[in-house]
Amino acid sequence: MAQDVYRVREQIHSSTLRPAKLKHRKLGEFREVPLPRSVREAIERYEANVAL
């Protein structure tokens, strides 16, 4: 798997704005979506600051 790919396991329901299972997927399945490098780097910076 490429390093800049994110595994999505749930989505936000459009009317309730709460997490929900993915459409057209069985429980436990996921879909992989591209993750821009800038987003990955921002997540890593955030994670480093939270760990302090």
PDB file as gemmi writes it, atoms N, CA and C in Angstrom:
CRYST1    1.000    1.000    1.000  90.00  90.00  90.00 P 1                      
ATOM      1  N   MET A   1       0.842  -1.176   0.000  1.00  0.00           N  
ATOM      2  CA  MET A   1       0.000   0.000   0.000  1.00  0.00           C  
ATOM      3  C   MET A   1       0.888   1.240   0.000  1.00  0.00           C  
ATOM      4  N   ALA A   2       0.471   2.241  -0.715  1.00  0.00           N  
ATOM      5  CA  ALA A   2       1.213   3.496  -0.754  1.00  0.00           C  
ATOM      6  C   ALA A   2       1.146   4.185   0.603  1.00  0.00           C  
ATOM      7  N   GLN A   3       2.165   4.954   0.912  1.00  0.00           N  
ATOM      8  CA  GLN A   3       2.205   5.623   2.209  1.00  0.00           C  
ATOM      9  C   GLN A   3       1.156   6.732   2.310  1.00  0.00           C  
ATOM     10  N   ASP A   4       0.835   7.375   1.212  1.00  0.00           N  
ATOM     11  CA  ASP A   4      -0.103   8.480   1.242  1.00  0.00           C  
ATOM     12  C   ASP A   4      -1.511   8.047   0.863  1.00  0.00           C  
ATOM     13  N   VAL A   5      -1.987   6.996   1.532  1.00  0.00           N  
ATOM     14  CA  VAL A   5      -3.341   6.484   1.337  1.00  0.00           C  
ATOM     15  C   VAL A   5      -3.976   6.374   2.711  1.00  0.00           C  
ATOM     16  N   TYR A   6      -5.235   6.770   2.807  1.00  0.00           N  
ATOM     17  CA  TYR A   6      -5.954   6.738   4.068  1.00  0.00           C  
ATOM     18  C   TYR A   6      -7.065   5.712   3.962  1.00  0.00           C  
ATOM     19  N   ARG A   7      -7.199   4.873   4.968  1.00  0.00           N  
ATOM     20  CA  ARG A   7      -8.271   3.875   4.995  1.00  0.00           C  
ATOM     21  C   ARG A   7      -9.469   4.459   5.724  1.00  0.00           C  
ATOM     22  N   VAL A   8     -10.562   4.610   5.000  1.00  0.00           N  
ATOM     23  CA  VAL A   8     -11.792   5.156   5.559  1.00  0.00           C  
ATOM     24  C   VAL A   8     -12.662   3.989   6.000  1.00  0.00           C  
ATOM     25  N   ARG A   9     -13.046   3.997   7.262  1.00  0.00           N  
ATOM     26  CA  ARG A   9     -13.850   2.911   7.813  1.00  0.00           C  
ATOM     27  C   ARG A   9     -15.283   3.335   8.133  1.00  0.00           C  
ATOM     28  N   GLU A  10     -15.536   4.649   8.198  1.00  0.00           N  
ATOM     29  CA  GLU A  10     -16.894   5.138   8.410  1.00  0.00           C  
ATOM     30  C   GLU A  10     -17.020   6.516   7.788  1.00  0.00           C  
ATOM     31  N   GLN A  11     -18.236   6.979   7.639  1.00  0.00           N  
ATOM     32  CA  GLN A  11     -18.475   8.289   7.052  1.00  0.00           C  
ATOM     33  C   GLN A  11     -19.415   9.062   7.960  1.00  0.00           C  
ATOM     34  N   ILE A  12     -19.576  10.338   7.689  1.00  0.00           N  
ATOM     35  CA  ILE A  12     -20.508  11.154   8.448  1.00  0.00           C  
ATOM     36  C   ILE A  12     -21.848  11.155   7.707  1.00  0.00           C  
ATOM     37  N   HIS A  13     -22.887  10.770   8.415  1.00  0.00           N  
ATOM     38  CA  HIS A  13     -24.224  10.717   7.819  1.00  0.00           C  
ATOM     39  C   HIS A  13     -24.684  12.137   7.516  1.00  0.00           C  
ATOM     40  N   SER A  14     -25.212  12.365   6.321  1.00  0.00           N  
ATOM     41  CA  SER A  14     -25.542  13.722   5.871  1.00  0.00           C  
ATOM     42  C   SER A  14     -26.645  14.396   6.675  1.00  0.00           C  
ATOM     43  N   SER A  15     -27.597  13.651   7.216  1.00  0.00           N  
ATOM     44  CA  SER A  15     -28.683  14.304   7.955  1.00  0.00           C  
ATOM     45  C   SER A  15     -28.462  14.331   9.463  1.00  0.00           C  
ATOM     46  N   THR A  16     -27.802  13.305  10.012  1.00  0.00           N  
ATOM     47  CA  THR A  16     -27.593  13.279  11.464  1.00  0.00           C  
ATOM     48  C   THR A  16     -26.249  13.880  11.871  1.00  0.00           C  
ATOM     49  N   LEU A  17     -25.334  14.006  10.888  1.00  0.00           N  
ATOM     50  CA  LEU A  17     -23.970  14.497  11.136  1.00  0.00           C  
ATOM     51  C   LEU A  17     -23.231  13.656  12.166  1.00  0.00           C  
ATOM     52  N   ARG A  18     -23.552  12.378  12.206  1.00  0.00           N  
ATOM     53  CA  ARG A  18     -22.896  11.421  13.113  1.00  0.00           C  
ATOM     54  C   ARG A  18     -22.206  10.341  12.282  1.00  0.00           C  
ATOM     55  N   PRO A  19     -21.181   9.702  12.866  1.00  0.00           N  
ATOM     56  CA  PRO A  19     -20.517   8.609  12.137  1.00  0.00           C  
ATOM     57  C   PRO A  19     -21.510   7.511  11.758  1.00  0.00           C  
ATOM     58  N   ALA A  20     -21.310   6.955  10.576  1.00  0.00           N  
ATOM     59  CA  ALA A  20     -22.164   5.880  10.072  1.00  0.00           C  
ATOM     60  C   ALA A  20     -21.307   4.928   9.253  1.00  0.00           C  
ATOM     61  N   LYS A  21     -21.838   3.720   9.011  1.00  0.00           N  
ATOM     62  CA  LYS A  21     -21.086   2.758   8.206  1.00  0.00           C  
ATOM     63  C   LYS A  21     -20.986   3.255   6.778  1.00  0.00           C  
ATOM     64  N   LEU A  22     -19.986   2.789   6.078  1.00  0.00           N  
ATOM     65  CA  LEU A  22     -19.789   3.181   4.688  1.00  0.00           C  
ATOM     66  C   LEU A  22     -20.903   2.625   3.813  1.00  0.00           C  
ATOM     67  N   LYS A  23     -21.297   3.402   2.832  1.00  0.00           N  
ATOM     68  CA  LYS A  23     -22.273   2.921   1.865  1.00  0.00           C  
ATOM     69  C   LYS A  23     -21.626   1.826   1.016  1.00  0.00           C  
ATOM     70  N   HIS A  24     -22.399   0.852   0.662  1.00  0.00           N  
ATOM     71  CA  HIS A  24     -21.973  -0.220  -0.247  1.00  0.00           C  
ATOM     72  C   HIS A  24     -20.778  -1.008   0.287  1.00  0.00           C  
ATOM     73  N   ARG A  25     -20.629  -1.079   1.598  1.00  0.00           N  
ATOM     74  CA  ARG A  25     -19.554  -1.855   2.220  1.00  0.00           C  
ATOM     75  C   ARG A  25     -20.155  -2.690   3.351  1.00  0.00           C  
ATOM     76  N   LYS A  26     -19.581  -3.852   3.567  1.00  0.00           N  
ATOM     77  CA  LYS A  26     -19.987  -4.687   4.686  1.00  0.00           C  
ATOM     78  C   LYS A  26     -19.276  -4.207   5.945  1.00  0.00           C  
ATOM     79  N   LEU A  27     -19.815  -4.544   7.101  1.00  0.00           N  
ATOM     80  CA  LEU A  27     -19.212  -4.177   8.371  1.00  0.00           C  
ATOM     81  C   LEU A  27     -17.762  -4.650   8.413  1.00  0.00           C  
ATOM     82  N   GLY A  28     -16.852  -3.765   8.765  1.00  0.00           N  
ATOM     83  CA  GLY A  28     -15.439  -4.105   8.844  1.00  0.00           C  
ATOM     84  C   GLY A  28     -14.667  -3.811   7.566  1.00  0.00           C  
ATOM     85  N   GLU A  29     -15.353  -3.542   6.475  1.00  0.00           N  
ATOM     86  CA  GLU A  29     -14.668  -3.202   5.231  1.00  0.00           C  
ATOM     87  C   GLU A  29     -14.303  -1.725   5.233  1.00  0.00           C  
ATOM     88  N   PHE A  30     -13.464  -1.331   4.311  1.00  0.00           N  
ATOM     89  CA  PHE A  30     -13.003   0.046   4.224  1.00  0.00           C  
ATOM     90  C   PHE A  30     -12.796   0.409   2.770  1.00  0.00           C  
ATOM     91  N   ARG A  31     -12.543   1.676   2.530  1.00  0.00           N  
ATOM     92  CA  ARG A  31     -12.107   2.092   1.199  1.00  0.00           C  
ATOM     93  C   ARG A  31     -10.854   2.914   1.377  1.00  0.00           C  
ATOM     94  N   GLU A  32      -9.985   2.869   0.399  1.00  0.00           N  
ATOM     95  CA  GLU A  32      -8.735   3.613   0.462  1.00  0.00           C  
ATOM     96  C   GLU A  32      -8.855   4.848  -0.415  1.00  0.00           C  
ATOM     97  N   VAL A  33      -8.464   5.975   0.146  1.00  0.00           N  
ATOM     98  CA  VAL A  33      -8.524   7.238  -0.597  1.00  0.00           C  
ATOM     99  C   VAL A  33      -7.158   7.902  -0.540  1.00  0.00           C  
ATOM    100  N   PRO A  34      -6.803   8.637  -1.579  1.00  0.00           N  
ATOM    101  CA  PRO A  34      -5.518   9.339  -1.572  1.00  0.00           C  
ATOM    102  C   PRO A  34      -5.470  10.370  -0.448  1.00  0.00           C  
ATOM    103  N   LEU A  35      -4.326  10.486   0.174  1.00  0.00           N  
ATOM    104  CA  LEU A  35      -4.118  11.472   1.234  1.00  0.00           C  
ATOM    105  C   LEU A  35      -2.998  12.394   0.778  1.00  0.00           C  
ATOM    106  N   PRO A  36      -3.317  13.650   0.481  1.00  0.00           N  
ATOM    107  CA  PRO A  36      -2.261  14.564   0.042  1.00  0.00           C  
ATOM    108  C   PRO A  36      -1.138  14.637   1.075  1.00  0.00           C  
ATOM    109  N   ARG A  37       0.088  14.734   0.596  1.00  0.00           N  
ATOM    110  CA  ARG A  37       1.248  14.783   1.478  1.00  0.00           C  
ATOM    111  C   ARG A  37       1.125  15.911   2.504  1.00  0.00           C  
ATOM    112  N   SER A  38       0.621  17.058   2.086  1.00  0.00           N  
ATOM    113  CA  SER A  38       0.491  18.190   3.016  1.00  0.00           C  
ATOM    114  C   SER A  38      -0.458  17.866   4.164  1.00  0.00           C  
ATOM    115  N   VAL A  39      -1.497  17.103   3.887  1.00  0.00           N  
ATOM    116  CA  VAL A  39      -2.440  16.707   4.933  1.00  0.00           C  
ATOM    117  C   VAL A  39      -1.775  15.715   5.883  1.00  0.00           C  
ATOM    118  N   ARG A  40      -1.052  14.742   5.319  1.00  0.00           N  
ATOM    119  CA  ARG A  40      -0.348  13.768   6.169  1.00  0.00           C  
ATOM    120  C   ARG A  40       0.642  14.475   7.082  1.00  0.00           C  
ATOM    121  N   GLU A  41       1.381  15.433   6.533  1.00  0.00           N  
ATOM    122  CA  GLU A  41       2.362  16.165   7.335  1.00  0.00           C  
ATOM    123  C   GLU A  41       1.684  16.986   8.429  1.00  0.00           C  
ATOM    124  N   ALA A  42       0.534  17.583   8.132  1.00  0.00           N  
ATOM    125  CA  ALA A  42      -0.202  18.339   9.148  1.00  0.00           C  
ATOM    126  C   ALA A  42      -0.679  17.424  10.268  1.00  0.00           C  
ATOM    127  N   ILE A  43      -1.151  16.230   9.920  1.00  0.00           N  
ATOM    128  CA  ILE A  43      -1.576  15.257  10.928  1.00  0.00           C  
ATOM    129  C   ILE A  43      -0.386  14.849  11.793  1.00  0.00           C  
ATOM    130  N   GLU A  44       0.760  14.606  11.180  1.00  0.00           N  
ATOM    131  CA  GLU A  44       1.955  14.221  11.937  1.00  0.00           C  
ATOM    132  C   GLU A  44       2.400  15.337  12.882  1.00  0.00           C  
ATOM    133  N   ARG A  45       2.344  16.605  12.429  1.00  0.00           N  
ATOM    134  CA  ARG A  45       2.689  17.730  13.310  1.00  0.00           C  
ATOM    135  C   ARG A  45       1.726  17.811  14.487  1.00  0.00           C  
ATOM    136  N   TYR A  46       0.447  17.657  14.208  1.00  0.00           N  
ATOM    137  CA  TYR A  46      -0.564  17.684  15.264  1.00  0.00           C  
ATOM    138  C   TYR A  46      -0.315  16.566  16.275  1.00  0.00           C  
ATOM    139  N   GLU A  47      -0.076  15.370  15.770  1.00  0.00           N  
ATOM    140  CA  GLU A  47       0.176  14.210  16.635  1.00  0.00           C  
ATOM    141  C   GLU A  47       1.400  14.445  17.515  1.00  0.00           C  
ATOM    142  N   ALA A  48       2.449  15.034  16.958  1.00  0.00           N  
ATOM    143  CA  ALA A  48       3.665  15.308  17.732  1.00  0.00           C  
ATOM    144  C   ALA A  48       3.394  16.308  18.839  1.00  0.00           C  
ATOM    145  N   ASN A  49       2.575  17.314  18.569  1.00  0.00           N  
ATOM    146  CA  ASN A  49       2.256  18.327  19.582  1.00  0.00           C  
ATOM    147  C   ASN A  49       1.335  17.798  20.666  1.00  0.00           C  
ATOM    148  N   VAL A  50       0.411  16.917  20.318  1.00  0.00           N  
ATOM    149  CA  VAL A  50      -0.509  16.349  21.291  1.00  0.00           C  
ATOM    150  C   VAL A  50       0.234  15.411  22.238  1.00  0.00           C  
ATOM    151  N   ALA A  51       1.255  14.739  21.736  1.00  0.00           N  
ATOM    152  CA  ALA A  51       2.007  13.768  22.536  1.00  0.00           C  
ATOM    153  C   ALA A  51       2.857  14.437  23.606  1.00  0.00           C  
ATOM    154  N   LEU A  52       3.005  15.764  23.540  1.00  0.00           N  
ATOM    155  CA  LEU A  52       3.818  16.461  24.544  1.00  0.00           C  
ATOM    156  C   LEU A  52       3.161  16.375  25.831  1.00  0.00           C  
TER     157      LEU A  52                                                      
END                                                                             
